[in-house]
C-alpha cells in the first residue's frame, strides 16, 4: 500500500506561487512567439520545440492556479 503524503500550503504562499506561475507563463509566451517569428535564425529554430514543450507545461501549471476552487481550504 502506498503512503499518501499531504502537503498544506498557507494561502499567502499559494498566492505567491500563483503569481510566479503567471509570470513564468507570460515569459515563456513571449519567448515562444519570438522563436516562432524569427525562424531564419538557426539557433531560435532549434530552440522552438523545447520552448513549445515548456509553454505546454506552463499552460498546465497556470491553468491549475486559474481553475483552483475559490474556496481555498488549506
MODELLER restraints for C-alpha pairs under 7 A, 6 or more apart:
rsr = mdl.restraints
at = mdl.atoms
rsr.add(forms.Gaussian(group=physical.xy_distance, feature=features.Distance(at['CA:8:A'], at['CA:74:A']), mean=5.74, stdev=0.5))
rsr.add(forms.Gaussian(group=physical.xy_distance, feature=features.Distance(at['CA:9:A'], at['CA:74:A']), mean=5.99, stdev=0.5))
rsr.add(forms.Gaussian(group=physical.xy_distance, feature=features.Distance(at['CA:10:A'], at['CA:74:A']), mean=6.20, stdev=0.5))
rsr.add(forms.Gaussian(group=physical.xy_distance, feature=features.Distance(at['CA:11:A'], at['CA:74:A']), mean=6.80, stdev=0.5))
rsr.add(forms.Gaussian(group=physical.xy_distance, feature=features.Distance(at['CA:18:A'], at['CA:65:A']), mean=5.85, stdev=0.5))
rsr.add(forms.Gaussian(group=physical.xy_distance, feature=features.Distance(at['CA:21:A'], at['CA:61:A']), mean=6.70, stdev=0.5))
rsr.add(forms.Gaussian(group=physical.xy_distance, feature=features.Distance(at['CA:21:A'], at['CA:62:A']), mean=5.62, stdev=0.5))
rsr.add(forms.Gaussian(group=physical.xy_distance, feature=features.Distance(at['CA:22:A'], at['CA:62:A']), mean=5.99, stdev=0.5))
rsr.add(forms.Gaussian(group=physical.xy_distance, feature=features.Distance(at['CA:25:A'], at['CA:55:A']), mean=7.00, stdev=0.5))
rsr.add(forms.Gaussian(group=physical.xy_distance, feature=features.Distance(at['CA:25:A'], at['CA:58:A']), mean=5.31, stdev=0.5))
rsr.add(forms.Gaussian(group=physical.xy_distance, feature=features.Distance(at['CA:25:A'], at['CA:59:A']), mean=6.64, stdev=0.5))
rsr.add(forms.Gaussian(group=physical.xy_distance, feature=features.Distance(at['CA:25:A'], at['CA:62:A']), mean=6.79, stdev=0.5))
rsr.add(forms.Gaussian(group=physical.xy_distance, feature=features.Distance(at['CA:28:A'], at['CA:55:A']), mean=5.83, stdev=0.5))
rsr.add(forms.Gaussian(group=physical.xy_distance, feature=features.Distance(at['CA:29:A'], at['CA:55:A']), mean=6.59, stdev=0.5))
rsr.add(forms.Gaussian(group=physical.xy_distance, feature=features.Distance(at['CA:32:A'], at['CA:48:A']), mean=6.93, stdev=0.5))
rsr.add(forms.Gaussian(group=physical.xy_distance, feature=features.Distance(at['CA:32:A'], at['CA:51:A']), mean=5.81, stdev=0.5))
rsr.add(forms.Gaussian(group=physical.xy_distance, feature=features.Distance(at['CA:32:A'], at['CA:52:A']), mean=6.54, stdev=0.5))
rsr.add(forms.Gaussian(group=physical.xy_distance, feature=features.Distance(at['CA:35:A'], at['CA:44:A']), mean=5.16, stdev=0.5))
rsr.add(forms.Gaussian(group=physical.xy_distance, feature=features.Distance(at['CA:35:A'], at['CA:45:A']), mean=6.46, stdev=0.5))
rsr.add(forms.Gaussian(group=physical.xy_distance, feature=features.Distance(at['CA:35:A'], at['CA:48:A']), mean=5.58, stdev=0.5))
rsr.add(forms.Gaussian(group=physical.xy_distance, feature=features.Distance(at['CA:36:A'], at['CA:48:A']), mean=6.67, stdev=0.5))
rsr.add(forms.Gaussian(group=physical.xy_distance, feature=features.Distance(at['CA:38:A'], at['CA:44:A']), mean=6.78, stdev=0.5))
rsr.add(forms.Gaussian(group=physical.xy_distance, feature=features.Distance(at['CA:39:A'], at['CA:45:A']), mean=4.75, stdev=0.5))
